[in-house]
Structures are given as structure tokens and as C-alpha cells.
């Protein structure tokens, strides 16, 4: 019996070393924090895997003695010979980003990797800069800094979010049936220093993304932990001040992280009528890992802001010298807003092949805005000021299960999920007002209930270097509205279901070249008040799109990404704020070229640039009268960045937006601009000193422009022309930061 037992043990050890199996491990940094998207490559069997949100990976076809290469851009690559397959915990040491270490085929998401590089080399300190990290996305502020920015992407004037889906940590930012326009996306509740990752994609090709994902999506993820606590204080021209604090609460607690962050901003802006703008942001996050590497995340935040605004001014009044570029016709515009968020996220490994990710969230949101677009066009006595208001509660949840298996030699990754979002928005109001104090007339007033239930499935079949990813998404909507201006109580309701198929192809031609073809149907929803008024017409117009692109490293330190794309939209929406309506403007088509590059000239000097060329036209209108107002046709951004040169960092950046049509026949043109910004920082032990200049060359530029018909109080006839909000002139600010 003893001889048999020894023989059995020898056979078992031989079997363990001789036969391949699934091996599970974890990738962490020097602080024992999990690293997501690290690449694990078996150099013996050529199998590979990526680490998950929890840092966990499972690699197939692996045995004792195999050589594993573990890497992640921004960390030292490790090569390890497997001497054990139990309790594998690989620690990667952080280092400076080196583009020559980036292997295209090893990246889980090359676009996300590029954004991580951009965030590391050129950190952000404003929500505007956060949005500008998405290549080709331009923004414009036109209401005193507190209103959500106007967005431009892929030939869309997206207004405040009609055609781009935005989320933070799994919480939606777009507001459906908002008092100021469908898809309104106010990202000001995010403290920029807490942003860890920007995941974005252009086009409607992604099963996890639903409403508003036509031009693309942008998902922000906040940091799970702080390396160190930090306080910073900035002062600048125009009575500008910003203070930020980030405080690590659990420095040496194993498997737990917690921190709080706060931000306060005030400024008067460059305008003759002070903005009196202020914003307060509070944010807290707690992360816990179980012994099984399950992850529980709790976040809470509160944001409040108020401001005055000079609004959009008519070009004719500046030209004739009656007002300056920073003057006003009606300086009683402005508003206030607030948002409170609670979010719970749970990530669990069910087994070596299956994982679960789920979150549940609640947001309370309030909004008030006073505007005057047309001055005295409608009311020659009191003026045309309007008031928009709402108070909203949002409840929601998302779940996704990912399962990996093999069909013969083909690896199949299947992700499926369901989601729910329910908005309760009470007293949604549009009224005509006088001097922000007297209500002259209620135009709209009522309560909105809107529900969206979704389900999706995404499959990825990996055939060696070739991957096919079909997907299907189902969305169900219910729209309800109670009109408080009607004498008889009545609930108007409509329902709609839409199915959105997707089909994507990826081909890793070489280690330095990936080709892809993406295709899919997306959609954007209409405002509930319009939906029920129109009896359900034009509820969920579809988009049809395709991208043919590549990510290429022709040289070790150069990455080039490019895409040819096409997008057809069944119905374009144009929000008319002073009337409280969404105007359908017919079918549109867009096509274009995106081109970007990242080049590392030295260990510390980086060059980046992104260009977009777009043709956007209405389908139903005749040539010459089919321009899409304010659709960008050429944009270019770029800059040089210094990353830690003997304690110095900073950069010189520019953004260029070409002239574009402001109306359908291009008879009114919105002037383009080129603006250059500069910043430099010096790190001395725990203190960092810096200064930044916006609009380095002090050019006159219009941040937002509209072709608007207006009438001044002394005018007999109205005039349609460019109305604009001026861009920031030369603006200097200094910052001191202390880390501890």
C-alpha cells in the first residue's frame, strides 16, 4: 500500500506539471491595489488573459514551468517562470509611460489606453478639460459657467447631450425630458482630480450603451484610492479662486480604501456684469475587497452651483459700438442647480469563467435657469425672458454577467445584462418672466414620469488574431405626463420598444497593427411632453452607422489611430427653448475621417494631435439648403506635453474649430477660432507650484454662436444674425499644491 501511495503521488505531480489547465491569479501595484486591464501572456503556450476590475485574471492552457509575461502601460513588465499555480499575486512597479512598450494586440481597449496616457501626461483640473480628453469632442459654455456645456462631436451640434451618452461610475448624466432640452448633461458634479479613467467610443456600436448613443458615448470612472492626500489653492484674474482637497481616510487598512474630496470655485468672469459664480462639490468613496476578491464600492456626492450670466449678444450691437464683446443686452440671466448622488457597485467572481458586475443608484437633481434669447421679439414691453425649472429623482440599476468558454479552439466571451432607469420629475416649468422676479405667463407646467428597461447580449468569438462580436440590445420605454395647466386631471402616456443590433470585427494583423470594422444601430429618445402630444410619433428615431479603422504603431514611439465612418439618422431633433418644444428636422447623413497620433519624442516630451473631417447634410432638403446648423466640418486639437523633467511638467496646447454654417443655406456663418493654452508646474518634494494661461495669444473668439432672430427695444424690425458668447480672453492663474 505504501508503494502504491508513493506511485500515486508521483503520477499526480507528473500530471500537474505535464498537463495544461486554467490558472487564476491577481495583478496589483506596489500599494497592493488591483490593476485592471493588465496583460498576462503565456510565452510557452501563447495563451493570454487580461486582469479584471478586481485585478483577477484566469489564463488557460498553462502549466508549471511556463513563462508568463505580465505588463501594463505605465508599469514595469515582468517575466516570471511559474513555479507554483497557487495564490499567484503579481506585483507591478509603476514607472513613466513609454510608448515603445505598448503592444497593440495586448491592449484590451486601445482607445481607453490612449486616454489613460493623455490623463497621465496632461492631468485635468476642470470639467471642461475632462470632456476635451475625448478626441474630436468640442465644448462651448454660454451661460455663466454653471449651465452644462454645448457639445460638438462627429458633425453634431449635440446641444447639451442629445446624441452622446455620458455616465460616471455607471450613473447616467444625460437627463431625459429635461426642462432645458432632451439629454441635458451637466458634468460639473465631477471633481476632475478624482477621475481615473475615461472610456469612450464613437458611433452606436456598443450593446451596453443605449439612449443617446448615436455619435458616441463617454464613461468616466473615478479613482478607487488615493496614493496620498493633497490640498491645492488656485487664484487668477477676474476674481477667480479654486480650492481642492483630497483626503485619504484608510491609509494602511488591508483590502479597504476610503477617501473624501471637496472643491470650491468662485469667479466673476471677464464680463462687464459679474457672473457671481460659485460651485461647491463634495465626494466620498469607499472600496472593500473580500477574501474571494469580490469588490464592494460605495460612493456619495453632492454638488451645488449658482451664477449670473450676460447671455448671447447680437453681433450688430458689438459692430456698431453700443456694447463691447463682454457686454450684455439682458444681464439678468443666470440660474442655480444641485445634484446629490448615491451609488453602490458590486463586482463578484462567480467562478473562474464567470463574473458579475452590478450597480444601483439614486440621484436627486434640481435646476432653475433664466434666459433671454430674443430680447424684445415676442414682448416689446417686458422682454422675452424665460424661466425653466425642474425637481427630479432618478432611480436605477444595471447588471452584467460575463462568461468565457471554448467552442473547440474558439474562445467565446458572452456578456449579458439588464438595466432599469426611472425618472420622476415634478413641476417641470417653462414660464415667461420679468427681471427674475415676476411670472408673466406659464407656457408649460407638469409632472413627468419616464421609465427605461433594457436588456443586452454581446458575444465575442476569438479565432486567433480575428475577433467577431455580434450584439443585440432591447429597450422598452414608458412616457407619462400630467399637464398641470389643464383644468381636468389626465395622464397622457405612450410606450415604445426598440431593438438595436450591432456587429463588430477586429483583426490583429501584426503586434503593431489592429484593423476593425464596426457597425450598428443606435437611437435617441424624444422629450416626453412631445411624445405624448404627438401621439407617439418620432419617439425613438434610429441611427445607422459604420466605422472602418485602424490602430497602428509604425514606429516604437508613435501610435496612429484612424477611422472612416458613416452615420444616418432617421430624425434630427432641434430644441427650441423659449417655446418648450423639440422640432423634428428630418433625416440626416454624416460621414467623415478621424485621425489621431501620439508620439513620444523623448522620455519626458510627448506630442499628440487629433483631427476630424466631416460632411453633414440634411437628406430631404435640396443642395445648398441642406446644411445642418453649427455642425463642425473640421476640427484640430493637439499639443506638446512635458512629463516630469527634473521636477517640471506642463505643456502647450491648441484647439482649432473651422468656420461652419449657422443656418440651412450657409448664408450666416459661425466663425471658427484657434485658441492656445499654456501651463507649467514645478514639483519640489511635497509641494507643487504652477501657473496656467488660457488663450495665451489673447485672440478674440466666440465660444458659442447661434443664428437667432431677435429684436432690440429700439428696433422696429427683427434681425436674424449671429448671436454669441465671447470666449475667455488672456487669463492667468497660479496654483500651489501640497501632498501629504
Secondary structure, 3 states (H helix, E strand, C coil): CHHHHHHHHHHHHHHHHHCCEEEEEEEECCCCCECCCCEEEECCCCCEEECCCCCEEEEEEECCCCEEEEECCCECCEEEECCCCCCEEEECCECCCCHHHCCHHHCCCHHHHHHHHHHHHCCCCCHHHHHCCCCCCEEECCCCCCCCCEEEECCEEEECCCCEEEEECCEECEECCCCCCCCEECCCCCCHHHEEEEEEEECCCCCCCCCCCCCEEEEEEECCCCCCCEEEEEEECCCEEEEEEEEECCCCCCCEEEEEEEEEEEECCCCCCCCCEEEEEEEEEEEEECCCCCEEEEEEEEEEEEEEECCCEEHHHHHCCCCCCCCCCCCCEEEEEEEEEEEEEEEEEEECCEEEEEEEEEEEEEEEEEECCCECCCCCCCCCCEEEEEEEEEEEEEEEEEEEEEECCEEEEEEEEEEEEEEEEEEEEEEEEECCCEEEEEEEEEEEEEEEEEEEEEEEEEECCEEEEEEEEEEEEEEEEEECCCCCCCEEEEEEEEEEEEEEEEEEEECCEEEEEEEEEEEEECCHHHHHHCCCCCCEEEEEEEEEEEEEEEECCEEEEEEEEEEEECCCEEEECCCCEEEECCCEEEEEEEEEEEEECCCCEEEEEEEEEEEEEECCCCCCCCECCCCCCEEEEEEEEEEEECCEEEEEEEEEECCEECCCCCCCEECCEEEEEEEEEEEECCEEEEEEEECCCCCCCEEEEEEEEEECCCCCCCEEEEEEEECCCCEEEEEEEEEC
